[in-house]
Amino acid sequence: MSKAAAQTSGIVLCSRYAFKPNELGYCGPDEAAGLFEMTLAGQRTRGYEYLLKHFQTLHPYLSLIAGSMGARDEFDPAVVQAYWLGAPVARNISLNRFRNHFSDSLNLKKKLSRPAFEQLVGKIPAGAQPNHNFHVLNVFTRTGHVTQPHTVATMDQCRISWGEVIGVERDHLTVDRRRLIRSHGQLQLNEPELKRVRYRWQGEALIDPPQLGQTVAIHWGWVCDIINPTQTAGLKYSTSAAIRFHNQSR
């Protein structure tokens, strides 16, 4: 499958975002090389699905969103984008199902203190959405293989961010990106600053070479995709909402 054709494959798109934390050992099976090769090949197989379904946090979210959308496939591209970029297609989710997602599917009722759990689920009727950036910024304990409190630095790395391409090298890009900071006790995004990020691993890329001026989505310093203005606007909106919910907790 060509990289251009792979844009329409939800499972390929999903694994582009999931690859880097897997390679770092933070979540998912210990199969980073295999996941990369499967993503590069772009062919959906049982083995490919197996790897992604064993990401402890990712797959429950995909199942939750798919159910709320009436999608039969948790790797439907719309489901994948709703999770990673915060697209607003998951607005029909029931409050009870969202709460059960936290308590049962993610087992957060046991992993978090009772006040922290009740504070988290209290954000659901206020408009919280089931997406990656909401989880990163509002579940203050990391929930993959590493069980420890998030810091501002790890939240900034783990959230999906966006950056405008300013420079292109063989394996890296220089992007203009806003960093997450805490100021006067509140999370916020600072002014854009240059950051060097990677888009090739062992000489191979999962996306076509980005061009100057394009916007890319970034996860743990890894370029996951080239995103269009509509996707960028949705990511900015969902990030702003996640920051607002975080700050209401402090």
Secondary structure, 3 states (H helix, E strand, C coil): CCHHHHCCCHHHHHHHHHHHHHHCCCCCCCCHHHHHHHHHHCCCCHHHHHHHHCCCCHHHHHHHHHHHHCCCCCCCHHHHHHHHHCCHHHCCCCHHHHHHHHHHHCCHHHHCCHHHHHHHHCCCCCCCCCCHHHHHHHCCECCCCCCCECCHHHHHHHCCEEEEEEEECCCEEEEEECCEEEECCEEEECCCEEEEEECEECCEECCCCCCCCCEEEEECCEEEEEECHHHHHHHHHHHHHHHHHHHHHC
